[in-house]
């Protein structure tokens, strides 16, 4: 264990603010409320109104550690950079993780024990996650999906161990798709990149969700894959805690 990892471990053990895992907010049709008894720390709801497109987000009032600071820094950059309206969809907090999802289709997952971005493959087998998601898509889309997107073999972890495709693939997933045709090559590139990308994963007290965007092109709409905690345990790395 490196110095950063050791310090992060000691911080988690000694800090009373990381006592439990919980969903920190409730999102209604027109408002966001903070679960004050969830033990998530001192949070505040902020909004942008007036002439600019409306936006609602969450910050830590007084960041008490580097993980909280990193989350605040990320969300402030999003507020400054985005000119469209957006809102927070979920915020989860545990002794290992801060996970937040926003309506613009991206999440942030901060590993509180390392003070870095959380890597999904530290928690689960990406090959196992891929097979579970592929089955979900087949069940939801029917035989047409299975026929059109048949795979020669089950997914395995080594499919995700190195970069087969350009990093720019991250930029063509979602509403601004530069290559909207659902060719087999494009679909597989998107599928692999999404599962490796922490910004496409969202965690909660009940499980996790992975947002794939327009996996099969604009006409097919957006795809997402959900895992209950029991599903995550089935593909979890040895010794990994679920929920994280």
Secondary structure in CASP SS format (residue, H / E / C, confidence):
PFRMAT SS
TARGET T0000
AUTHOR 0000-0000-0000
METHOD secondary structure of the structure
MODEL  1
X C 1.00
X C 1.00
X H 1.00
X H 1.00
X H 1.00
X H 1.00
X H 1.00
X H 1.00
X H 1.00
X H 1.00
X H 1.00
X H 1.00
X H 1.00
X H 1.00
X C 1.00
X C 1.00
X C 1.00
X C 1.00
X C 1.00
X C 1.00
X C 1.00
X E 1.00
X E 1.00
X C 1.00
X E 1.00
X E 1.00
X E 1.00
X C 1.00
X C 1.00
X C 1.00
X C 1.00
X E 1.00
X E 1.00
X E 1.00
X C 1.00
X C 1.00
X C 1.00
X C 1.00
X C 1.00
X C 1.00
X C 1.00
X C 1.00
X E 1.00
X E 1.00
X E 1.00
X E 1.00
X E 1.00
X E 1.00
X C 1.00
X C 1.00
X C 1.00
X C 1.00
X C 1.00
X C 1.00
X E 1.00
X E 1.00
X E 1.00
X E 1.00
X E 1.00
X E 1.00
X C 1.00
X C 1.00
X C 1.00
X C 1.00
X C 1.00
X H 1.00
X H 1.00
X H 1.00
X H 1.00
X H 1.00
X H 1.00
X H 1.00
X H 1.00
X H 1.00
X H 1.00
X H 1.00
X H 1.00
X H 1.00
X H 1.00
X H 1.00
X H 1.00
X C 1.00
X C 1.00
X C 1.00
X C 1.00
X E 1.00
X E 1.00
X E 1.00
X E 1.00
X E 1.00
X E 1.00
X E 1.00
X E 1.00
X C 1.00
X C 1.00
X C 1.00
X E 1.00
X E 1.00
X E 1.00
X E 1.00
X E 1.00
X E 1.00
X C 1.00
X C 1.00
X C 1.00
X C 1.00
X E 1.00
X E 1.00
X E 1.00
X E 1.00
X E 1.00
X C 1.00
X C 1.00
X C 1.00
X C 1.00
X E 1.00
X E 1.00
X C 1.00
X C 1.00
X H 1.00
X H 1.00
X H 1.00
X H 1.00
X E 1.00
X C 1.00
X H 1.00
X H 1.00
X H 1.00
X H 1.00
X H 1.00
X H 1.00
X H 1.00
X H 1.00
X H 1.00
X H 1.00
X H 1.00
X H 1.00
X H 1.00
X H 1.00
X H 1.00
X H 1.00
X C 1.00
X H 1.00
X H 1.00
X H 1.00
X H 1.00
X H 1.00
X H 1.00
X C 1.00
X C 1.00
X C 1.00
X C 1.00
X C 1.00
X C 1.00
X C 1.00
X C 1.00
X H 1.00
X H 1.00
X H 1.00
X H 1.00
X C 1.00
X C 1.00
X C 1.00
X C 1.00
X C 1.00
X C 1.00
X H 1.00
X H 1.00
X H 1.00
X H 1.00
X H 1.00
X H 1.00
X C 1.00
X C 1.00
X C 1.00
X C 1.00
X C 1.00
X C 1.00
X C 1.00
X C 1.00
X C 1.00
X C 1.00
X C 1.00
X H 1.00
X H 1.00
X H 1.00
X H 1.00
X H 1.00
X H 1.00
X H 1.00
X H 1.00
X H 1.00
X H 1.00
X H 1.00
X H 1.00
X H 1.00
X C 1.00
X H 1.00
X H 1.00
X H 1.00
X E 1.00
X E 1.00
X E 1.00
X C 1.00
X C 1.00
X C 1.00
X E 1.00
X E 1.00
X E 1.00
X E 1.00
X E 1.00
X E 1.00
X E 1.00
X C 1.00
X C 1.00
X C 1.00
X C 1.00
X H 1.00
X H 1.00
X H 1.00
X C 1.00
X C 1.00
X E 1.00
X E 1.00
X E 1.00
X E 1.00
X E 1.00
X E 1.00
X H 1.00
X H 1.00
X H 1.00
X H 1.00
X H 1.00
X H 1.00
X H 1.00
X E 1.00
X C 1.00
X C 1.00
X C 1.00
X C 1.00
X C 1.00
X C 1.00
X C 1.00
X C 1.00
END
